[in-house]
């Protein structure tokens, strides 16, 4: 059974997959990360910057109760 949060994430992933499939010759890999909402923006910023250094692009975030679920994408290696 889907929770509201997991249903929302599934819808977002489906939209991402449909929208990026039209890009000729480009393949993507996706990453879903969940962060606790502790009021520590510095730690979250540091985590996001570290993923950015690894070429992950933040696509969307969904706020749940006491957590933030973020979806990232990057081109697959060799693409």
VMD Tcl script that builds the backbone (N, CA, C; Angstrom):
set m [mol new atoms 237]
animate dup $m
set s [atomselect $m all]
$s set {name element resname resid chain x y z} {
  {N N UNK 1 A 0.834 -1.177 0.000}
  {CA C UNK 1 A 0.000 0.000 0.000}
  {C C UNK 1 A 0.881 1.244 0.000}
  {N N UNK 2 A 0.543 2.191 -0.836}
  {CA C UNK 2 A 1.302 3.429 -0.939}
  {C C UNK 2 A 0.927 4.387 0.177}
  {N N UNK 3 A 1.944 5.018 0.762}
  {CA C UNK 3 A 1.672 6.152 1.637}
  {C C UNK 3 A 1.577 7.373 0.744}
  {N N UNK 4 A 1.088 8.467 1.278}
  {CA C UNK 4 A 0.962 9.683 0.467}
  {C C UNK 4 A 2.323 10.121 -0.050}
  {N N UNK 5 A 3.342 10.028 0.794}
  {CA C UNK 5 A 4.686 10.442 0.399}
  {C C UNK 5 A 5.251 9.540 -0.695}
  {N N UNK 6 A 5.116 8.221 -0.541}
  {CA C UNK 6 A 5.667 7.315 -1.553}
  {C C UNK 6 A 4.899 7.424 -2.863}
  {N N UNK 7 A 3.595 7.687 -2.791}
  {CA C UNK 7 A 2.811 7.887 -4.007}
  {C C UNK 7 A 3.292 9.137 -4.737}
  {N N UNK 8 A 3.540 10.221 -3.986}
  {CA C UNK 8 A 4.016 11.469 -4.577}
  {C C UNK 8 A 5.374 11.255 -5.256}
  {N N UNK 9 A 6.259 10.519 -4.598}
  {CA C UNK 9 A 7.577 10.240 -5.172}
  {C C UNK 9 A 7.436 9.398 -6.430}
  {N N UNK 10 A 6.551 8.411 -6.415}
  {CA C UNK 10 A 6.331 7.580 -7.603}
  {C C UNK 10 A 5.830 8.411 -8.776}
  {N N UNK 11 A 4.932 9.354 -8.508}
  {CA C UNK 11 A 4.422 10.233 -9.569}
  {C C UNK 11 A 5.526 11.115 -10.125}
  {N N UNK 12 A 6.357 11.658 -9.244}
  {CA C UNK 12 A 7.460 12.516 -9.685}
  {C C UNK 12 A 8.427 11.720 -10.543}
  {N N UNK 13 A 8.774 10.509 -10.105}
  {CA C UNK 13 A 9.691 9.680 -10.891}
  {C C UNK 13 A 9.106 9.337 -12.251}
  {N N UNK 14 A 7.825 9.031 -12.296}
  {CA C UNK 14 A 7.185 8.726 -13.576}
  {C C UNK 14 A 7.244 9.929 -14.509}
  {N N UNK 15 A 6.981 11.126 -13.983}
  {CA C UNK 15 A 7.055 12.334 -14.814}
  {C C UNK 15 A 8.471 12.571 -15.309}
  {N N UNK 16 A 9.453 12.346 -14.441}
  {CA C UNK 16 A 10.847 12.536 -14.842}
  {C C UNK 16 A 11.240 11.570 -15.947}
  {N N UNK 17 A 10.860 10.316 -15.776}
  {CA C UNK 17 A 11.207 9.319 -16.782}
  {C C UNK 17 A 10.550 9.620 -18.117}
  {N N UNK 18 A 9.314 10.069 -18.097}
  {CA C UNK 18 A 8.624 10.409 -19.339}
  {C C UNK 18 A 9.216 11.652 -19.983}
  {N N UNK 19 A 9.563 12.643 -19.184}
  {CA C UNK 19 A 10.076 13.894 -19.754}
  {C C UNK 19 A 11.490 13.743 -20.279}
  {N N UNK 20 A 12.318 12.914 -19.651}
  {CA C UNK 20 A 13.693 12.788 -20.109}
  {C C UNK 20 A 13.839 11.769 -21.227}
  {N N UNK 21 A 12.856 10.901 -21.426}
  {CA C UNK 21 A 12.978 9.910 -22.489}
  {C C UNK 21 A 12.926 10.554 -23.869}
  {N N UNK 22 A 12.409 11.774 -23.952}
  {CA C UNK 22 A 12.338 12.473 -25.231}
  {C C UNK 22 A 13.679 13.081 -25.627}
  {N N UNK 23 A 14.634 13.161 -24.703}
  {CA C UNK 23 A 15.946 13.718 -24.998}
  {C C UNK 23 A 16.740 12.676 -25.777}
  {N N UNK 24 A 17.008 12.979 -27.042}
  {CA C UNK 24 A 17.660 12.019 -27.931}
  {C C UNK 24 A 19.053 11.660 -27.429}
  {N N UNK 25 A 19.309 10.371 -27.283}
  {CA C UNK 25 A 20.636 9.882 -26.965}
  {C C UNK 25 A 21.091 10.093 -25.531}
  {N N UNK 26 A 20.290 10.670 -24.677}
  {CA C UNK 26 A 20.713 10.923 -23.298}
  {C C UNK 26 A 20.044 9.940 -22.351}
  {N N UNK 27 A 20.859 9.269 -21.561}
  {CA C UNK 27 A 20.352 8.366 -20.532}
  {C C UNK 27 A 20.688 8.942 -19.166}
  {N N UNK 28 A 19.800 8.735 -18.211}
  {CA C UNK 28 A 19.957 9.301 -16.875}
  {C C UNK 28 A 19.955 8.206 -15.826}
  {N N UNK 29 A 20.647 8.460 -14.736}
  {CA C UNK 29 A 20.493 7.648 -13.540}
  {C C UNK 29 A 19.910 8.550 -12.466}
  {N N UNK 30 A 19.147 7.952 -11.558}
  {CA C UNK 30 A 18.416 8.709 -10.541}
  {C C UNK 30 A 18.832 8.264 -9.149}
  {N N UNK 31 A 18.712 9.187 -8.217}
  {CA C UNK 31 A 19.043 8.935 -6.821}
  {C C UNK 31 A 17.977 9.589 -5.957}
  {N N UNK 32 A 17.452 8.850 -4.995}
  {CA C UNK 32 A 16.480 9.399 -4.047}
  {C C UNK 32 A 17.129 9.377 -2.667}
  {N N UNK 33 A 17.209 10.547 -2.033}
  {CA C UNK 33 A 17.814 10.685 -0.702}
  {C C UNK 33 A 16.793 11.311 0.237}
  {N N UNK 34 A 16.778 10.843 1.476}
  {CA C UNK 34 A 15.892 11.395 2.493}
  {C C UNK 34 A 16.740 12.020 3.592}
  {N N UNK 35 A 16.384 13.247 3.954}
  {CA C UNK 35 A 17.104 13.990 4.982}
  {C C UNK 35 A 16.140 14.361 6.106}
  {N N UNK 36 A 16.587 14.252 7.360}
  {CA C UNK 36 A 15.727 14.672 8.469}
  {C C UNK 36 A 15.624 16.193 8.513}
  {N N UNK 37 A 14.462 16.694 8.881}
  {CA C UNK 37 A 14.275 18.137 9.044}
  {C C UNK 37 A 14.608 18.495 10.486}
  {N N UNK 38 A 15.859 18.894 10.689}
  {CA C UNK 38 A 16.324 19.204 12.035}
  {C C UNK 38 A 16.572 20.690 12.225}
  {N N UNK 39 A 16.313 21.490 11.205}
  {CA C UNK 39 A 16.579 22.916 11.300}
  {C C UNK 39 A 18.037 23.260 11.089}
  {N N UNK 40 A 18.830 22.301 10.606}
  {CA C UNK 40 A 20.251 22.531 10.376}
  {C C UNK 40 A 20.485 22.700 8.878}
  {N N UNK 41 A 20.260 23.917 8.389}
  {CA C UNK 41 A 20.425 24.178 6.958}
  {C C UNK 41 A 21.864 23.996 6.504}
  {N N UNK 42 A 22.818 24.239 7.379}
  {CA C UNK 42 A 24.227 24.095 7.019}
  {C C UNK 42 A 24.577 22.673 6.627}
  {N N UNK 43 A 24.090 21.705 7.395}
  {CA C UNK 43 A 24.372 20.296 7.098}
  {C C UNK 43 A 23.709 19.873 5.792}
  {N N UNK 44 A 22.484 20.341 5.565}
  {CA C UNK 44 A 21.783 20.011 4.320}
  {C C UNK 44 A 22.490 20.642 3.129}
  {N N UNK 45 A 22.891 21.886 3.263}
  {CA C UNK 45 A 23.619 22.572 2.189}
  {C C UNK 45 A 24.907 21.844 1.861}
  {N N UNK 46 A 25.620 21.418 2.886}
  {CA C UNK 46 A 26.870 20.689 2.683}
  {C C UNK 46 A 26.615 19.363 1.955}
  {N N UNK 47 A 25.568 18.651 2.340}
  {CA C UNK 47 A 25.236 17.378 1.690}
  {C C UNK 47 A 24.860 17.595 0.224}
  {N N UNK 48 A 24.072 18.643 -0.057}
  {CA C UNK 48 A 23.671 18.933 -1.439}
  {C C UNK 48 A 24.874 19.345 -2.282}
  {N N UNK 49 A 25.769 20.146 -1.717}
  {CA C UNK 49 A 26.969 20.553 -2.451}
  {C C UNK 49 A 27.859 19.359 -2.770}
  {N N UNK 50 A 27.960 18.416 -1.840}
  {CA C UNK 50 A 28.764 17.215 -2.077}
  {C C UNK 50 A 28.192 16.399 -3.238}
  {N N UNK 51 A 26.869 16.273 -3.283}
  {CA C UNK 51 A 26.241 15.570 -4.407}
  {C C UNK 51 A 26.437 16.342 -5.709}
  {N N UNK 52 A 26.383 17.664 -5.650}
  {CA C UNK 52 A 26.631 18.483 -6.836}
  {C C UNK 52 A 28.029 18.271 -7.389}
  {N N UNK 53 A 29.010 18.116 -6.504}
  {CA C UNK 53 A 30.386 17.840 -6.936}
  {C C UNK 53 A 30.477 16.505 -7.670}
  {N N UNK 54 A 29.552 15.613 -7.383}
  {CA C UNK 54 A 29.510 14.302 -8.043}
  {C C UNK 54 A 28.595 14.328 -9.269}
  {N N UNK 55 A 28.245 15.545 -9.717}
  {CA C UNK 55 A 27.432 15.779 -10.913}
  {C C UNK 55 A 25.957 15.442 -10.746}
  {N N UNK 56 A 25.472 15.270 -9.507}
  {CA C UNK 56 A 24.045 15.044 -9.287}
  {C C UNK 56 A 23.323 16.375 -9.342}
  {N N UNK 57 A 22.235 16.425 -10.084}
  {CA C UNK 57 A 21.393 17.619 -10.208}
  {C C UNK 57 A 20.108 17.393 -9.412}
  {N N UNK 58 A 19.800 18.336 -8.520}
  {CA C UNK 58 A 18.564 18.245 -7.745}
  {C C UNK 58 A 17.390 18.524 -8.670}
  {N N UNK 59 A 16.459 17.578 -8.738}
  {CA C UNK 59 A 15.313 17.698 -9.633}
  {C C UNK 59 A 14.062 18.125 -8.870}
  {N N UNK 60 A 13.871 17.545 -7.671}
  {CA C UNK 60 A 12.672 17.866 -6.905}
  {C C UNK 60 A 12.864 17.456 -5.454}
  {N N UNK 61 A 12.126 18.120 -4.562}
  {CA C UNK 61 A 12.095 17.772 -3.140}
  {C C UNK 61 A 10.648 17.735 -2.683}
  {N N UNK 62 A 10.352 16.798 -1.809}
  {CA C UNK 62 A 9.018 16.707 -1.210}
  {C C UNK 62 A 9.181 16.691 0.304}
  {N N UNK 63 A 8.464 17.583 0.971}
  {CA C UNK 63 A 8.538 17.666 2.429}
  {C C UNK 63 A 7.492 16.741 3.035}
  {N N UNK 64 A 7.958 15.862 3.901}
  {CA C UNK 64 A 7.063 14.991 4.644}
  {C C UNK 64 A 7.100 15.394 6.105}
  {N N UNK 65 A 6.520 14.580 6.948}
  {CA C UNK 65 A 6.573 14.896 8.373}
  {C C UNK 65 A 7.973 14.580 8.899}
  {N N UNK 66 A 8.693 15.612 9.258}
  {CA C UNK 66 A 10.040 15.520 9.838}
  {C C UNK 66 A 11.110 15.022 8.868}
  {N N UNK 67 A 10.817 15.019 7.561}
  {CA C UNK 67 A 11.852 14.620 6.605}
  {C C UNK 67 A 11.648 15.319 5.265}
  {N N UNK 68 A 12.719 15.366 4.512}
  {CA C UNK 68 A 12.729 15.957 3.179}
  {C C UNK 68 A 13.252 14.890 2.229}
  {N N UNK 69 A 12.465 14.541 1.222}
  {CA C UNK 69 A 12.876 13.540 0.241}
  {C C UNK 69 A 13.242 14.258 -1.048}
  {N N UNK 70 A 14.484 14.050 -1.494}
  {CA C UNK 70 A 15.004 14.747 -2.669}
  {C C UNK 70 A 15.315 13.750 -3.776}
  {N N UNK 71 A 15.024 14.144 -4.996}
  {CA C UNK 71 A 15.305 13.324 -6.171}
  {C C UNK 71 A 16.365 14.037 -6.996}
  {N N UNK 72 A 17.407 13.296 -7.365}
  {CA C UNK 72 A 18.518 13.820 -8.143}
  {C C UNK 72 A 18.643 13.014 -9.430}
  {N N UNK 73 A 19.272 13.621 -10.438}
  {CA C UNK 73 A 19.579 12.888 -11.667}
  {C C UNK 73 A 20.940 13.340 -12.170}
  {N N UNK 74 A 21.561 12.486 -12.966}
  {CA C UNK 74 A 22.800 12.827 -13.664}
  {C C UNK 74 A 22.905 11.931 -14.888}
  {N N UNK 75 A 23.628 12.406 -15.899}
  {CA C UNK 75 A 23.808 11.563 -17.086}
  {C C UNK 75 A 24.547 10.279 -16.705}
  {N N UNK 76 A 24.173 9.181 -17.340}
  {CA C UNK 76 A 24.882 7.933 -17.073}
  {C C UNK 76 A 26.291 8.042 -17.609}
  {N N UNK 77 A 27.182 7.317 -16.984}
  {CA C UNK 77 A 28.585 7.327 -17.423}
  {C C UNK 77 A 28.682 6.701 -18.804}
  {N N UNK 78 A 29.505 7.286 -19.632}
  {CA C UNK 78 A 29.673 6.788 -20.984}
  {C C UNK 78 A 28.656 7.322 -21.960}
  {N N UNK 79 A 27.756 8.184 -21.486}
  {CA C UNK 79 A 26.724 8.756 -22.364}
  {C C UNK 79 A 27.212 10.053 -22.950}
}
mol reanalyze $m
mol bondsrecalc $m
mol representation Tube
mol addrep $m
